Amino acid sequence: MVNTEDFIKRLEKILDYYNLTASSFADKIGVQRSSISHLLSGRNKPSLDFILKILDVFPEIDLYWILNGKGSFPKNNEEYNIAYPPTLSDTDEKQPVNFKKEETIIKNDTIERIVIFYKNGAFKEYHPQ
């Protein structure tokens, strides 16, 4: 569970870092200005949707840092024991992944879905009509 007082401090640090007011921050991430006000006053706790909007607009904010203060801000992937993308162990060499293009195409076959994976672990899934 997120400690609200600590979360407020991290949110204020973000506002200071980007030299934003609470109102301009709300506009930038696409939430109502009152949402930021209620969070900063401690009246409300951050929702998952709110956190995801921050991470979408500010990719240099680490999920673990904003939720529980672990890590640093702005994020520096080298400092974590977490690999992006995850590997089996810290001793594994980090090699680029080479994808093979599938050459076999069956006539009259249709695409079921397309999934795009991002380095931050997020993904988007598309289903053709």
Buried (B, 14 or more C-beta within 10 A) or exposed (E): EBEBEEBBEBBEBBBEEEEBEBEBBBBBBEBEBEBBBEBBEEEBEBEEEBBEBBBEEBBEBBBEBBBBBEBEBEBEEEEBEBEEEEEEEEEEEEEEEEEEEEEEEEEEEEEEEEEEEEEBEEEEEEEEE
